[in-house]
């Protein structure tokens, strides 16, 4: 974990691009799967996974944009 923190601190632009690309890849995967947001189709664990994946995508996009804007 310390290695990742140091890498992000030393290379913020590269890290921002990596975060943004990971978010785009996760977003493409979610769109490809065509999961709907109808809760009656899922169990509670599947629903939590769906919502958590969208939260991770959102956080990666915001984090990548923040690193890029702050250091450009």
N, C-alpha and C positions, 0 to 999 in steps of 0.2 A: 504494500500500500504506500509505503514511503517513496518507493521508486516512481510510482504514478504521480504522486504529489509533486515531486521534484521535476519530473518531466513536464507537467502542465505549467509549473512556475517558470521553467527555463524556456519552453517553447509554446507560448500561448497561442500563436497564430496557427501552428500546425495542429495543436490540440483542439482548437476551435473548429478547424476544418474536419478533423476526425470525428468530433462529436456530431457535427452537422451531417456528415456522410452516414454515420451510424443511424441517426434519426431518419434520414431519407430512406435507408435500406429497411428499417423496421416499419416505416410507414408504407412502403411498397409491399412488404410482406403482408401487413394487415389488410391492405386494399385487395391484394391478390386472393386472400382467404375469404373475402366477402362476408365477414362476420357482422351480423346485425346487432342492434342494441336492445332487442326484445328479451327482457329478463326471463320470460316464461319458457324460452328455448334452452336455457342453461341451468346447470346446478349452481350452487352458491360459489363453489371453488372455481368453476369455469368463468363465471361472471366476474369474480375478483381478479382473475388472471387477465381478462379482457380489459378491464378498467385500469389495472396496473400497467399493462403494456402501453396503453394510450398515455398514461401519466409519465412513463419513462420516455416516450417519444417527445412529449411536450417539454420535459426537463432537458433532454439532450438538445433540442432545437434552441431553447432559451439560453442554455449554457454555451452552446457553440456561437450563437450570435453575440452574446455578451463578451466572450473572449475575443472574438474578431473585432468588434467595435471598439473595445477598450484598448486594444493594442495595435490598431492600424493607424 
